[in-house]
Amino acid sequence: MIVWLRHGQSTWNAAGRFQGHTPHPPLTALGLEQAYAAAAEAAPLGIEHVVSSPAVRARQTAVVVARALGLPVHLDPRLVEQGYGEPLDLVGARTAAALADVPNGTALVVSHGDVIALAVSRATGEPAHLPDNGELQIVP
């Protein structure tokens, strides 16, 4: 089973800026609080693996949760957010390739709203729902 977690609020989320492949915007204080809250929600889910986008905002979120669960974080660059001008079908294809490499068991995958929306849409057949800026989501 894959449990999706969108990264906490970043400095660029707070400023309303598009981040795309920009790797460096870190979490805000609120983003860190969100990550700790997500760790508490993830604790009873039986998470066995944590996989994350390497973007700082996602990696920081993943590290907080993984530490609380006593697990390492595995980074996968295919889980980064949509780049400027990158077609959504390419985002979906690289996300699908990343998911094919997620270890068996219950995995927490920390990524970005667009990646999560596309993956959930592909899995359910429902239209993609992009989260509001700064909205932290756990999607089992």
N, C-alpha and C positions, 0 to 999 in steps of 0.2 A: 504494500500500500504506500502511496505517496501522499504526504501531507505538505501542502504548499504554504509558504510564509512569505509575504511581501516584506521587504526591508522596512525598518522604521523611518521616520521622517528625517530627511537629510537637510543640510543647509540650503541646497538648491530647491528642494520641495518647498521649504518655508518661504523662499523668495519667489516661487512661482516660475522657476526656470526649468526648461527642458534639459535633461541630463544625457539621455542617449548613451553612447559609449564612453562618455566622460567618466573616468574611473575614480576621481579623487574626492568628490563632495562627501564629507563625513556626516555622521548622524548628529543631529542637534541633541540638546539635553532631553527634549521630549522624545526623540527617536530612541535614545538609550532607555528611557523609561518604558517605551513601547516594547523594546526588545526584552527587558526583564519581565514584563507582563506576559509576553508571548512564551517565555521560558516556563513560567508557572502554568500556562495553559497546555504546553506541550508535555509537561512532566508525566501526566497519567496516560499518554497516548502510546507508550511502548516504543518510542523512537529508537531505532538501532543504528541509523546512519544519518549524518548531516552533510548535505551537499549544497554548495553555494556558488552563486555568481562571484567572480573575483572583485567586482566593484566594491570600493571601500564601504559604502553604505550597506550593502548586502553582507559583506564579509564581517563587519562589526556586529550586525544583527545575529549572524550565524554563530559567531564566537561566543556571544553572551548566552545563547540558548545551548550550544554544545557544552560549554563549561558547566552549566547547571545540570546537564544530563550526563556529564562525565564522558563525553565523546569527542573525537577529533572532527575537524571540518575538512572536507574534501572540496577543492575549488574546481569548477568547470567553466571555462571561458565561453562555452556555448550557451550559458544561461544569462548572458548580459542582455541589457535592455536593447530595444530596437534602435539602431543607428539612424542618424538623419538620412532620409532618402532610401533606407533599406526596406524593400518590400516585405509585407507581413507574411507572405508565403515562405520567404527565406528564414524569417524569425521562427516560424512554426516548424520548418524542416530542421533547423539546428537544435531547437528545443527537443524535438522528437528524438534526434540522435543522442542528445545528452541523456534523456530519460531511458533510452535503451541500455545505457551503461550504468544506471543507478543499481547498486547491489540489491539482491533479494532481501526481503524483510520490510519493515516499516521505516521509511526514509523521510526525513524532513528536508525539503528542498527550498532554499531561501533564494528568492529572485526578485523580479520586478513586475509591476502590475500588468504590463503588456504581455510578457512571457507567460505569466500565470493565466491571464484571461484566454490567451490562445490555446494553451495546453488544456485547460478545463473545457473550453469550447470543443476542441477536437475529441475529448474523451466523452463528453455528454451529448454532443450534437446541438447544443444550445448556442445562441449567439454569444459572442464574446462581450463581457462586461468589464470595461476598464475602470479601476477604482479611482476615487477622487484623490487629488494630490495629498499625500501624507497619510492616507488611510492604510492602516496595518491590517492584514487579513491572514487568518489561518483557514485553509480550505482542505479538509480531509477528502 
